[in-house]
Amino acid sequence: MNKSRQWVERPVLLAHEIAAQVQRGEYSAASCVEQTIARIEQFNGDLNAMVIDCFDQARLDAKRLDALQAEGKTAGPLHGVPISIKECFFVAGTDCTIGLDLFVGKPSTEDGPLVRRLREAGAIVMCKTNIPQTMLWHESVNPVYGRTNNPWDTTRTPGGSSGGEAAMLAAGGSVLGLGNDLGGSLRVPAHFCGIFSLKPTNGLLPRNSSRGNMRGMEAMLAQPGPMGHCVDDLIRMFDVLIGDVHTVNDLGQSPVGRRDLPADLGCAGANIKIGIIQDDGFFAASPAIRRSVQEAGAALAKLGVEVIPFEVPNVELMVKLYMGAMTADGGFQIRHVLKGGRVHKPFARLAKTAGIPRILRPCIAAVLRMFGEQYQARSVSATGGLSAKWYWLLIDAMNRYRRQFTRAMQKQNIDVLLSPCFALPAMLHDDGVDLIPAASYSFLHNLVGGPAGMVPWSIIEEEEESDRKRVRDSVVRKAIATETGSVGLPVGVQVAALPWQEHLVLAVMRKLEEAIPRSQKEGRSEQ
């Protein structure tokens, strides 16, 4: 690991601590802003997490909030808290390009609803952070802003599509971040960078706060969500993002608030059962990731919670349905927005693959299998343009799978699942397209639609980098390359449930946070 260029730093104060001290007059919002700016300027030359600074407006906002505090008033639960925003969200006066030349120089005229709610709660927007081109893969690099590096090892990616956010948080440049998730985009970067995140239930939060990358695709719904350094901060930000559900009057947001968390998971009244997934049967997880899931389950078992194994039903079908929905237009929208602009080379290959005619796909897949490329063959077979007739049948198959998955959990009376979110640690740069199959653990909860959060559990130890067998498949070879030299990188545990069960997911995440091994906590604090 490239130890000489690590930039990992946990903030001295967490979001809820900053808000409390600023509101009591013990700490000024202006001081907090200046310290945050100084920290970002220290690391951003190496990491390129921030792509648009909002420092001037942040200073003005801090001055206003300090004046409000001097009058004995408070803006809300995030009063004086510095936050960062993923580039795709609408922030007044800033570009929202999703890495496309097409949208450069066309700044938003106003804040989107979620950014507006955050500001009204007292949050101070410090900057916007990097994303992948069109936000469709797990590496934050694009021709408009360049590449973002992982604070733990700059030869690796912080993930995507909320990778700039994860890098910013892991380096101590903000204490809360706003991202979104259609295929692991909140969870994979959190896993790669050692932070917390939460993807809410599909449709719970409004999606009109950001530029979409696949207009009209509603087979699965991208969900905004919080990223941060502790569960209590996630909860505080999540409640702000939900807003007043009594004012919801359109289909863009569900009129659903967060239910109270169970006070004690181990008590008889809580009656929570945990299911464990160490291997989904599609892409085997690295040894340290499997260990982390097992350890997290054991920590909950010590509290008196029942923990049992769970097998994902028909995982091959699940991945096929997910990929089929994501490419049902045959790559039309991707090619349309890329036309005439610069394209990141690995992503160009992904866009080209999406446009392969259906009639050719079986033959191409057969040839790939002959050469040992099993994962590429699966991807080619599962993707491609569909007619309206076949798209409707795909939606029906997705709904049937959702019911099958729900029945599987209910049959075992399982409330919450622990699993990997990605089968590997932080990837080497430019391997993100080839290693998309490793995100099968995340795809599951985008397809089923329930909430899923990440808890940073451990780091990879000596002698547990890889136990993967070498085969001809280039995807497996890249997985082994990712695992090689990964000692010291962070790994997380995914906590998920059926739709509308955020209270259970957050309750389990809070218990796991309390049980994170001391070696992991000390490893982060020493950076």
C-alpha positions as CSV (number, residue, x, y, z in Angstrom):
1,M,0.0,0.0,0.0
2,N,1.2,3.5,-0.8
3,K,1.5,4.6,2.8
4,S,3.5,7.8,2.0
5,R,0.4,9.5,0.5
6,Q,-2.4,8.5,2.9
7,W,-4.8,11.4,3.8
8,V,-7.2,9.6,6.1
9,E,-8.3,11.8,9.0
10,R,-11.4,11.6,11.2
11,P,-12.8,15.1,12.1
12,V,-12.1,16.2,15.7
13,L,-15.8,16.9,16.1
14,L,-18.8,15.1,14.6
15,A,-21.8,16.8,13.1
16,H,-24.0,16.6,16.2
17,E,-21.1,17.8,18.3
18,I,-20.4,20.8,16.1
19,A,-24.1,21.8,16.0
20,A,-24.3,21.6,19.8
21,Q,-21.1,23.7,20.4
22,V,-22.0,26.3,17.8
23,Q,-25.5,26.7,19.2
24,R,-24.1,27.1,22.8
25,G,-21.7,29.7,21.6
26,E,-18.6,27.6,22.4
27,Y,-17.5,27.4,18.8
28,S,-18.3,29.7,15.9
29,A,-19.5,28.6,12.5
30,A,-17.0,31.0,11.0
31,S,-14.1,29.2,12.7
32,C,-15.4,25.9,11.7
33,V,-15.6,27.0,8.0
34,E,-12.1,28.3,8.0
35,Q,-10.7,25.2,9.5
36,T,-12.6,23.1,7.0
37,I,-11.3,25.2,4.1
38,A,-7.7,24.8,5.4
39,R,-8.1,21.0,5.6
40,I,-9.5,20.7,2.1
41,E,-6.7,22.8,0.7
42,Q,-4.2,20.5,2.4
43,F,-5.3,17.3,0.6
44,N,-7.3,18.2,-2.5
45,G,-4.2,18.6,-4.7
46,D,-3.5,14.9,-4.1
47,L,-7.1,13.5,-3.9
48,N,-9.2,15.8,-6.3
49,A,-12.2,15.0,-4.2
50,M,-13.6,18.6,-4.4
51,V,-14.3,19.8,-7.9
52,I,-16.2,23.0,-7.2
53,D,-15.6,25.1,-4.1
54,C,-18.4,27.1,-2.5
55,F,-16.1,28.8,0.0
56,D,-17.2,32.4,-0.5
57,Q,-20.9,31.5,0.1
58,A,-19.9,29.3,3.0
59,R,-18.2,32.2,4.7
60,L,-21.4,34.3,4.2
61,D,-23.6,31.5,5.5
62,A,-21.3,31.1,8.6
63,K,-21.5,34.8,9.3
64,R,-25.3,34.7,9.1
65,L,-25.6,31.7,11.4
66,D,-23.3,33.2,14.0
67,A,-25.4,36.3,14.0
68,L,-28.5,34.2,14.5
69,Q,-26.8,32.4,17.4
70,A,-25.9,35.7,19.0
71,E,-29.6,36.5,19.1
72,G,-30.2,33.2,20.9
73,K,-31.8,31.5,17.9
74,T,-30.9,28.4,15.9
75,A,-31.5,27.5,12.3
76,G,-32.0,23.8,13.0
77,P,-30.3,20.5,13.8
78,L,-27.4,21.1,11.5
79,H,-26.6,24.7,12.6
80,G,-23.0,25.5,11.6
81,V,-22.2,22.0,10.3
82,P,-19.9,22.0,7.2
83,I,-21.2,19.6,4.5
84,S,-20.2,18.5,1.0
85,I,-22.5,17.8,-1.9
86,K,-22.1,15.3,-4.8
87,E,-21.7,17.1,-8.1
88,C,-25.0,15.9,-9.6
89,F,-27.1,17.8,-7.1
90,F,-28.5,21.2,-7.9
91,V,-26.7,23.9,-5.9
92,A,-27.3,27.5,-6.8
93,G,-24.6,29.1,-8.9
94,T,-22.7,25.8,-9.6
95,D,-22.4,23.5,-12.6
96,C,-24.1,20.1,-12.4
97,T,-22.5,18.2,-15.3
98,I,-22.3,14.6,-14.2
99,G,-19.0,14.6,-16.0
100,L,-20.3,15.6,-19.4
101,D,-19.1,18.4,-21.6
102,L,-22.7,19.0,-22.6
103,F,-23.6,20.6,-19.3
104,V,-20.4,22.6,-18.6
105,G,-20.9,26.3,-18.0
106,K,-24.6,25.9,-17.3
107,P,-24.9,26.6,-13.5
108,S,-28.0,25.8,-11.6
109,T,-30.2,28.9,-10.9
110,E,-31.4,27.6,-7.5
111,D,-30.8,24.9,-4.9
112,G,-32.7,21.7,-5.4
113,P,-35.2,20.7,-2.6
114,L,-32.7,18.5,-0.6
115,V,-30.0,21.1,-0.6
116,R,-32.5,23.7,0.4
117,R,-33.7,21.6,3.3
118,L,-30.1,21.1,4.4
119,R,-29.4,24.9,4.3
120,E,-32.6,25.6,6.1
121,A,-31.5,23.2,8.9
122,G,-28.3,25.3,9.3
123,A,-25.8,23.2,7.2
124,I,-23.1,25.1,5.4
125,V,-22.3,23.8,1.9
126,M,-18.5,23.8,1.5
127,C,-18.1,22.3,-1.9
128,K,-19.2,19.8,-4.6
129,T,-17.4,16.5,-5.1
130,N,-16.4,14.3,-8.0
131,I,-18.4,11.6,-9.8
132,P,-18.0,9.0,-12.6
133,Q,-19.0,10.1,-16.1
134,T,-22.8,9.7,-16.1
135,M,-22.6,8.0,-12.6
136,L,-23.0,4.5,-14.0
137,W,-20.0,2.7,-12.6
138,H,-17.9,2.6,-9.4
139,E,-15.0,4.9,-10.2
140,S,-15.0,8.7,-9.9
141,V,-13.3,9.9,-13.0
142,N,-14.5,11.9,-16.0
143,P,-13.1,14.3,-18.6
144,V,-14.5,17.4,-17.0
145,Y,-12.9,17.1,-13.6
146,G,-10.4,14.3,-13.8
147,R,-9.8,11.5,-11.4
148,T,-10.4,11.2,-7.6
149,N,-7.9,9.2,-5.5
150,N,-8.6,7.2,-2.4
151,P,-7.3,8.8,0.8
152,W,-6.2,5.4,2.0
153,D,-4.1,4.7,-1.1
154,T,-3.9,7.1,-4.0
155,T,-3.2,4.3,-6.5
156,R,-6.8,3.2,-5.9
157,T,-10.3,4.6,-6.5
158,P,-12.6,5.8,-3.7
159,G,-15.4,4.2,-5.7
160,G,-18.5,5.7,-7.2
161,S,-20.7,7.2,-8.0
162,S,-20.5,9.1,-4.7
163,G,-16.7,8.5,-4.7
164,G,-15.7,12.2,-4.3
165,E,-18.0,12.4,-1.3
166,A,-16.5,9.4,0.3
167,A,-12.9,10.7,-0.3
168,M,-13.8,14.1,1.1
169,L,-15.3,12.6,4.2
170,A,-12.5,10.1,4.8
171,A,-9.9,12.9,4.5
172,G,-11.7,15.0,7.0
173,G,-12.8,17.7,4.6
174,S,-16.4,17.6,5.7
175,V,-18.4,15.9,8.4
176,L,-21.6,15.1,6.4
177,G,-22.1,14.5,2.7
178,L,-25.1,14.1,0.3
179,G,-24.9,11.4,-2.3
180,N,-27.3,9.0,-4.1
181,D,-27.4,5.4,-5.1
182,L,-28.8,3.3,-8.0
183,G,-26.3,0.4,-7.9
184,G,-24.3,0.8,-4.7
185,S,-23.2,4.4,-5.2
186,L,-23.6,5.4,-1.5
187,R,-22.5,2.1,-0.1
188,V,-19.5,1.0,-2.3
189,P,-17.6,4.3,-1.8
190,A,-18.3,4.1,2.0
191,H,-16.9,0.6,2.0
192,F,-13.8,1.7,0.0
193,C,-13.1,4.7,2.2
194,G,-14.1,3.5,5.7
195,I,-17.1,5.7,6.4
196,F,-20.8,5.3,7.1
197,S,-23.7,5.7,4.6
198,L,-27.4,5.0,4.2
199,K,-29.4,4.2,1.0
200,P,-33.1,4.7,2.0
201,T,-36.0,2.8,0.6
202,N,-36.5,3.4,-3.1
203,G,-38.9,6.4,-3.5
204,L,-38.7,7.6,0.1
205,L,-36.7,10.8,-0.7
206,P,-37.4,13.1,-3.7
207,R,-35.3,12.6,-6.8
208,N,-35.9,16.0,-8.3
209,S,-32.9,17.5,-6.5
210,S,-30.2,16.2,-9.0
211,R,-29.5,15.7,-12.6
212,G,-30.7,12.3,-13.8
213,N,-28.5,10.0,-15.8
214,M,-31.3,7.7,-17.2
215,R,-34.5,9.8,-17.7
216,G,-37.6,7.7,-17.6
217,M,-36.0,4.6,-16.2
218,E,-38.1,3.8,-13.1
219,A,-37.8,0.1,-12.9
220,M,-35.5,1.0,-10.0
221,L,-35.3,4.4,-8.3
222,A,-32.0,6.1,-7.5
223,Q,-32.2,7.3,-3.9
224,P,-30.4,10.2,-2.2
225,G,-28.9,9.5,1.2
226,P,-26.5,10.7,3.9
227,M,-22.8,9.9,4.3
228,G,-20.8,10.6,7.4
229,H,-18.7,9.5,10.3
230,C,-21.2,8.0,12.7
231,V,-24.8,6.6,12.8
232,D,-26.2,9.5,14.9
233,D,-25.0,12.0,12.3
234,L,-26.6,9.9,9.5
235,I,-29.9,9.9,11.5
236,R,-29.8,13.7,12.0
237,M,-29.2,14.4,8.3
238,F,-31.7,11.7,7.2
239,D,-34.4,13.4,9.2
240,V,-33.6,16.7,7.6
241,L,-33.7,15.2,4.1
242,I,-37.2,13.7,4.8
243,G,-38.6,17.1,5.8
244,D,-42.2,17.5,6.7
245,V,-44.0,14.5,5.3
246,H,-47.4,16.3,5.8
247,T,-46.5,18.7,3.0
248,V,-45.8,16.0,0.4
249,N,-48.3,16.5,-2.5
250,D,-46.7,14.7,-5.5
251,L,-45.3,11.3,-6.5
252,G,-41.7,12.5,-6.3
253,Q,-41.5,11.7,-2.6
254,S,-43.2,9.2,-0.3
255,P,-45.1,10.7,2.6
256,V,-43.2,8.4,5.0
257,G,-41.2,9.5,8.0
258,R,-38.6,7.5,10.0
259,R,-39.9,5.3,12.7
260,D,-38.3,5.4,16.1
261,L,-35.4,3.0,16.6
262,P,-35.8,0.1,19.0
263,A,-34.3,1.0,22.3
264,D,-32.6,-2.4,22.8
265,L,-32.0,-4.9,20.0
266,G,-31.3,-7.7,22.5
267,C,-34.5,-7.3,24.6
268,A,-37.5,-9.5,24.2
269,G,-39.6,-6.6,22.9
270,A,-37.3,-5.9,20.0
271,N,-37.6,-9.5,18.7
272,I,-35.1,-8.9,15.8
273,K,-33.6,-11.7,13.8
274,I,-30.5,-11.2,11.7
275,G,-29.6,-13.1,8.5
276,I,-25.9,-13.4,7.4
277,I,-24.7,-13.5,3.8
278,Q,-21.0,-14.1,3.4
279,D,-21.1,-15.3,-0.2
280,D,-24.1,-14.5,-2.5
281,G,-23.1,-17.3,-4.9
282,F,-22.4,-14.9,-7.8
283,F,-19.1,-13.2,-6.9
284,A,-17.1,-14.5,-3.9
285,A,-16.1,-11.9,-1.4
286,S,-12.5,-11.4,-0.3
287,P,-11.4,-13.1,2.9
288,A,-11.3,-9.9,5.1
289,I,-14.8,-9.0,3.9
290,R,-16.2,-12.4,4.8
291,R,-14.4,-12.2,8.1
292,S,-15.9,-8.8,8.8
293,V,-19.5,-10.0,8.1
294,Q,-19.0,-13.0,10.4
295,E,-17.5,-10.8,13.2
296,A,-20.4,-8.3,12.9
297,G,-22.9,-11.2,13.2
298,A,-21.1,-12.5,16.2
299,A,-21.1,-9.1,17.9
300,L,-24.9,-9.0,17.5
301,A,-25.3,-12.5,18.8
302,K,-23.5,-11.5,22.0
303,L,-26.3,-9.0,22.6
304,G,-28.8,-11.8,22.5
305,V,-30.0,-11.2,18.9
306,E,-30.6,-14.4,16.9
307,V,-28.2,-14.7,13.9
308,I,-28.7,-17.3,11.2
309,P,-27.4,-17.9,7.7
310,F,-29.4,-16.6,4.7
311,E,-29.1,-17.6,1.1
312,V,-30.0,-15.1,-1.6
313,P,-32.7,-16.7,-3.8
314,N,-31.8,-17.2,-7.5
315,V,-28.9,-14.7,-7.5
316,E,-28.1,-15.3,-11.2
317,L,-31.6,-14.2,-12.1
318,M,-31.4,-11.2,-9.7
319,V,-28.2,-9.9,-11.5
320,K,-29.7,-10.6,-14.9
321,L,-32.8,-8.5,-14.0
322,Y,-30.8,-5.6,-12.6
323,M,-28.5,-5.4,-15.7
324,G,-31.4,-5.9,-18.0
325,A,-33.3,-2.9,-16.5
326,M,-30.2,-0.7,-16.6
327,T,-29.6,-1.3,-20.3
328,A,-33.2,-1.7,-21.6
329,D,-32.9,1.3,-23.9
330,G,-29.8,-0.2,-25.6
331,G,-27.6,2.5,-24.4
332,F,-29.5,5.2,-26.3
333,Q,-29.4,7.9,-23.6
334,I,-25.8,7.3,-22.8
335,R,-24.8,7.7,-26.5
336,H,-27.0,10.8,-26.8
337,V,-25.4,12.7,-23.9
338,L,-21.9,11.6,-24.9
339,K,-22.3,12.7,-28.5
340,G,-19.8,15.4,-29.4
341,G,-18.1,15.4,-26.0
342,R,-15.1,13.8,-24.4
343,V,-15.5,10.3,-23.2
344,H,-13.4,8.5,-20.5
345,K,-11.9,5.5,-22.4
346,P,-13.0,2.6,-20.1
347,F,-16.5,4.1,-20.0
348,A,-16.6,4.3,-23.8
349,R,-16.3,0.5,-23.9
350,L,-19.2,0.2,-21.5
351,A,-21.4,2.5,-23.6
352,K,-20.5,0.6,-26.7
353,T,-21.3,-2.8,-25.2
354,A,-24.8,-1.5,-24.2
355,G,-25.6,-0.9,-27.8
356,I,-24.8,-4.4,-29.2
357,P,-27.9,-5.6,-31.0
358,R,-29.9,-8.3,-29.2
359,I,-29.6,-10.7,-32.1
360,L,-25.8,-10.8,-31.8
361,R,-25.6,-11.2,-28.1
362,P,-26.0,-15.1,-27.8
363,C,-23.2,-15.6,-30.3
364,I,-20.8,-13.1,-28.6
365,A,-21.6,-14.7,-25.2
366,A,-20.8,-18.1,-26.6
367,V,-17.5,-17.0,-27.9
368,L,-16.6,-15.3,-24.6
369,R,-17.4,-18.6,-22.7
370,M,-15.1,-20.5,-25.1
371,F,-12.3,-18.2,-24.0
372,G,-13.1,-18.6,-20.3
373,E,-14.7,-15.1,-19.9
374,Q,-17.6,-16.2,-17.8
375,Y,-18.5,-12.9,-16.3
376,Q,-18.3,-11.0,-19.5
377,A,-20.5,-13.6,-21.2
378,R,-23.1,-13.2,-18.4
379,S,-23.1,-9.4,-18.8
380,V,-23.5,-9.6,-22.6
381,S,-26.3,-12.1,-22.2
382,A,-28.2,-10.0,-19.6
383,T,-28.0,-6.6,-21.2
384,G,-29.2,-4.9,-24.3
385,G,-32.2,-3.0,-25.8
386,L,-35.7,-4.2,-25.4
387,S,-39.0,-3.5,-27.1
388,A,-41.9,-2.2,-25.0
389,K,-43.3,-5.8,-25.0
390,W,-40.2,-7.3,-23.5
391,Y,-39.6,-4.4,-21.2
392,W,-43.0,-4.9,-19.6
393,L,-42.2,-8.6,-19.1
394,L,-38.9,-7.6,-17.5
395,I,-40.8,-5.4,-15.1
396,D,-43.1,-8.3,-14.3
397,A,-40.1,-10.6,-13.7
398,M,-38.6,-8.0,-11.4
399,N,-41.8,-7.7,-9.3
400,R,-42.0,-11.5,-9.1
401,Y,-38.4,-11.6,-7.8
402,R,-39.1,-9.0,-5.2
403,R,-42.0,-11.1,-3.9
404,Q,-39.8,-14.2,-3.9
405,F,-37.1,-12.4,-2.0
406,T,-39.6,-11.1,0.6
407,R,-41.0,-14.6,1.1
408,A,-37.5,-16.0,1.6
409,M,-36.9,-13.5,4.4
410,Q,-40.3,-13.9,5.9
411,K,-40.0,-17.7,5.9
412,Q,-37.0,-17.5,8.2
413,N,-38.5,-14.5,10.1
414,I,-35.4,-12.4,9.2
415,D,-35.7,-8.7,9.8
416,V,-32.2,-7.5,8.9
417,L,-29.4,-8.8,6.7
418,L,-25.6,-8.5,7.1
419,S,-23.5,-8.9,4.0
420,P,-20.8,-7.4,1.9
421,C,-21.8,-4.5,-0.4
422,F,-18.9,-5.2,-2.8
423,A,-16.9,-8.4,-3.1
424,L,-13.5,-6.6,-3.1
425,P,-11.7,-3.7,-1.3
426,A,-10.9,-0.5,-3.1
427,M,-10.1,-1.2,-6.8
428,L,-7.1,-0.1,-8.7
429,H,-7.8,2.8,-11.1
430,D,-9.6,2.0,-14.4
431,D,-10.7,-1.4,-13.3
432,G,-14.2,-0.3,-12.4
433,V,-16.0,-1.3,-15.6
434,D,-14.6,-4.8,-15.6
435,L,-15.3,-5.4,-11.9
436,I,-19.0,-4.3,-12.0
437,P,-20.1,-7.9,-11.2
438,A,-18.5,-7.6,-7.8
439,A,-21.3,-5.2,-6.9
440,S,-23.9,-7.9,-7.0
441,Y,-24.4,-7.6,-3.2
442,S,-25.4,-3.9,-3.7
443,F,-27.6,-4.5,-6.8
444,L,-29.8,-6.8,-4.7
445,H,-31.1,-4.0,-2.5
446,N,-31.5,-1.6,-5.4
447,L,-33.7,-4.2,-7.1
448,V,-35.7,-5.2,-4.0
449,G,-35.8,-1.6,-3.0
450,G,-35.2,-1.7,0.7
451,P,-32.9,0.4,2.8
452,A,-29.2,-0.5,3.1
453,G,-26.4,1.1,5.1
454,M,-22.7,0.7,5.5
455,V,-20.7,0.3,8.7
456,P,-16.8,0.6,8.4
457,W,-15.8,-2.6,10.3
458,S,-12.2,-3.5,9.8
459,I,-9.0,-3.3,7.8
460,I,-7.4,-6.0,5.7
461,E,-4.8,-7.9,7.7
462,E,-1.6,-9.7,6.7
463,E,-2.2,-13.1,5.1
464,E,-5.8,-12.4,4.2
465,E,-5.5,-10.5,0.9
466,S,-6.8,-13.2,-1.4
467,D,-7.8,-16.9,-1.6
468,R,-9.2,-16.6,-5.1
469,K,-8.2,-19.3,-7.6
470,R,-6.5,-18.2,-10.7
471,V,-8.5,-18.9,-13.9
472,R,-8.6,-17.6,-17.4
473,D,-11.4,-15.2,-16.7
474,S,-10.0,-11.7,-16.9
475,V,-12.6,-10.4,-14.4
476,V,-11.3,-12.8,-11.8
477,R,-7.7,-11.9,-12.7
478,K,-8.5,-8.2,-12.1
479,A,-10.2,-9.2,-8.8
480,I,-6.9,-10.9,-7.7
481,A,-4.9,-7.8,-8.8
482,T,-7.2,-5.7,-6.6
483,E,-6.7,-7.9,-3.6
484,T,-2.9,-8.1,-4.1
485,G,-1.3,-5.3,-2.0
486,S,-4.6,-4.5,-0.2
487,V,-3.3,-5.0,3.4
488,G,-4.4,-2.0,5.5
489,L,-7.4,-1.0,3.3
490,P,-10.8,-0.6,5.0
491,V,-13.7,-3.0,4.6
492,G,-17.3,-2.5,5.6
493,V,-20.4,-4.5,6.5
494,Q,-23.7,-3.8,4.7
495,V,-26.9,-3.7,6.8
496,A,-30.1,-4.1,4.9
497,A,-33.8,-4.8,5.3
498,L,-37.1,-4.9,3.4
499,P,-38.7,-1.6,2.3
500,W,-39.6,1.1,4.9
501,Q,-37.5,-0.6,7.6
502,E,-34.9,2.2,8.0
503,H,-35.5,2.2,11.8
504,L,-34.3,-1.4,12.0
505,V,-31.3,-0.8,9.7
506,L,-30.2,2.2,11.7
507,A,-30.7,0.5,15.0
508,V,-28.5,-2.4,13.9
509,M,-25.9,0.0,12.5
510,R,-25.8,1.8,15.8
511,K,-25.1,-1.4,17.7
512,L,-22.4,-2.4,15.2
513,E,-20.8,1.0,15.5
514,E,-20.5,0.4,19.3
515,A,-18.9,-3.0,18.6
516,I,-16.4,-2.0,15.9
517,P,-13.1,-3.6,16.8
518,R,-10.7,-1.3,18.7
519,S,-8.0,-2.0,16.1
520,Q,-10.1,-0.5,13.4
521,K,-11.0,2.6,15.4
522,E,-7.4,3.2,16.4
523,G,-6.2,2.6,12.9
524,R,-8.3,5.4,11.6
525,S,-7.5,7.8,14.4
526,E,-3.8,7.4,13.9
527,Q,-3.9,8.4,10.2
